[in-house]
């Protein structure tokens, strides 16, 4: 079957949620999308509920894709049997087709992907589909809903100083003592533990200045501290004559001086590393898309493209991830040096490396790192 058609089925399965991560391979996910198309499956939504209204766009996208596939296969009547036969016979198709409905290719937690690439941890790379055949969900923790884990782990691994229960509270998520213990254990052990150690290493050892030049992979640029704190507050009292009340009133004025809060600024440098790598990869990939296909939209770690471009986009994304893995030592050396991390942190770095489960054999990123 043509790769662009398979790309549409993969995206359909992503939209409907019919494929359960961890249950199969790319082929299995394609088959889930095919079954969705044959059955014209949609989300069952109650549009009187705000939560369901937020998912309405997915049904609209599915409807347009189903209609597009009917046009692709030349199906006139709403007939599931004809759709099944068309899919089965598609391998004999010779004519080309101009797709009009785009699809989205989204990274499986790019933050965790880059942390896996930089540390070389096989578990992080496997759970984010950079390696391995079984398609996984990186936000999976036994006994905890997916969104609950993601809402706490994402900001924490980016450098947030808030505890998990504070992050859950701010997102309106109820929790128990067992949830806190379960989450804390996960952040201390396994692949999440390695990602957390990398974040802590950077925050604890960075020695930034107010204005500095930073180097990340192929880019070198300037950053300035955007965190400030007040010092040296001095309050003076002034007598001001009130002509109405015919008396002096005392007015207090406090002078203060703002200085860069470099301690808090250190929390920025994990985010900077991940987001910059994200942007470099996105710029490279979308540049190739524009050159070959003339249209595409990058959104952080996702790409909205024609189904005809999907196979290339996945290949190009995987190529960039492979380059980062191969360059990881130099990337980290340059970055650490530019943010003031010195050899004094060597023991802490060795502790982090001792927790890493390394890849066996030659590394080659999987194109399905983009879902």
Long-range contacts (C-beta under 8 A, 24 or more apart in sequence): 1-87, 1-90, 1-91, 2-90, 2-93, 3-310, 3-311, 4-97, 4-99, 4-306, 4-307, 4-308, 4-310, 4-311, 5-69, 5-72, 5-90, 5-307, 6-30, 7-103, 7-105, 7-307, 7-310, 7-311, 8-33, 8-65, 8-68, 8-69, 8-103, 8-307, 9-33, 9-34, 9-36, 9-37, 10-310, 10-371, 11-65, 11-103, 11-104, 11-105, 12-36, 12-37, 12-62, 12-65, 14-104, 14-106, 14-371, 15-58, 15-61, 15-62, 15-65, 16-41, 16-42, 16-43, 16-62, 19-135, 21-135, 21-136, 21-137, 21-140, 22-134, 22-135, 22-136, 22-137, 22-140, 23-134, 24-134, 24-135, 25-133, 25-134, 25-135, 26-133, 26-135, 26-368, 28-135, 29-135, 34-87, 36-62, 37-65, 37-66, 37-69, 37-83, 37-87, 38-80, 38-83, 38-84, 38-87, 39-80, 40-66, 40-78, 40-80, 61-101, 64-101, 65-101, 65-103, 68-99, 68-100, 68-101, 72-97, 72-99, 99-306, 99-307, 99-308, 101-307, 102-297, 102-304, 102-305, 102-306, 102-307, 103-304, 103-305, 103-306, 103-307, 103-310, 104-299, 104-302, 104-303, 104-304, 105-302, 105-303, 105-305, 105-310, 105-313, 105-314, 105-317, 105-370, 105-371, 106-301, 106-302, 106-370, 106-371, 107-301, 107-302, 107-317, 107-369, 107-370, 107-371, 108-136, 108-137, 108-138, 108-369, 108-370, 108-371, 109-138, 109-139, 110-274, 110-278, 110-300, 110-301, 111-154, 111-157, 111-158, 111-195, 111-274, 112-138, 112-157, 112-191, 112-195, 113-321, 113-369, 114-273, 114-274, 114-277, 114-278, 114-324, 115-157, 115-194, 115-195, 115-198, 115-274, 116-191, 116-195, 117-321, 117-324, 117-325, 117-328, 118-198, 118-273, 118-324, 118-328, 118-331, 118-332, 119-194, 119-195, 119-198, 119-328, 119-352, 119-353, 119-356, 120-325, 120-328, 120-356, 120-358, 120-359, 121-191, 121-194, 121-195, 121-356, 121-357, 121-358, 122-357, 122-358, 122-359, 122-360, 123-190, 123-191, 123-194, 123-357, 124-191, 124-194, 124-195, 125-359, 127-191, 128-369, 129-366, 129-368, 129-369, 129-371, 130-321, 130-365, 130-366, 130-369, 131-359, 131-363, 131-364, 131-365, 131-366, 132-366, 135-368, 135-371, 141-182, 141-183, 141-186, 143-178, 143-182, 144-179, 144-182, 144-183, 147-173, 148-173, 148-175, 148-179, 149-183, 149-186, 152-183, 153-183, 153-187, 153-192, 156-187, 156-196, 156-199, 157-192, 157-195, 157-196, 157-199, 157-270, 158-199, 158-270, 158-271, 158-274, 159-199, 159-203, 159-267, 159-268, 159-269, 159-270, 159-271, 160-267, 161-267, 193-355, 194-352, 194-355, 194-356, 197-351, 197-352, 197-355, 198-270, 198-352, 199-270, 201-345, 201-348, 201-349, 201-352, 202-266, 202-269, 202-270, 202-273, 202-339, 202-341, 203-266, 203-267, 203-269, 203-270, 204-266, 204-345, 204-348, 205-336, 205-341, 205-342, 205-344, 205-345, 205-348, 206-266, 206-269, 206-339, 206-340, 206-341, 207-339, 207-340, 207-341, 207-342, 208-262, 208-265, 208-266, 208-269, 208-339, 208-340, 209-262, 209-340, 210-260, 210-262, 212-338, 212-339, 213-338, 214-272, 214-335, 214-338, 214-339, 215-334, 215-335, 215-337, 215-338, 216-272, 216-273, 216-276, 216-277, 216-280, 216-331, 216-334, 216-335, 217-276, 217-277, 217-280, 217-324, 217-327, 217-331, 217-334, 218-280, 219-276, 219-280, 220-338, 223-272, 225-260, 225-261, 225-262, 225-265, 226-265, 226-268, 227-260, 227-261, 227-262, 227-264, 227-265, 227-268, 228-258, 228-259, 228-260, 228-261, 229-258, 229-259, 229-261, 229-264, 230-256, 230-257, 230-258, 231-256, 231-257, 231-258, 231-259, 232-256, 232-257, 269-339, 273-335, 277-324, 280-320, 281-317, 281-320, 281-321, 281-324, 284-316, 284-320, 285-313, 285-316, 285-317, 285-320, 288-312, 288-316, 289-313, 289-316, 302-370, 303-370, 311-367, 313-370, 314-367, 314-368, 314-369, 314-370, 315-367, 317-365, 317-367, 317-369, 317-370, 318-364, 318-365, 318-366, 318-367, 318-369, 318-370, 319-365, 321-365, 321-369, 322-363, 322-364, 322-365, 325-363, 325-365, 326-363
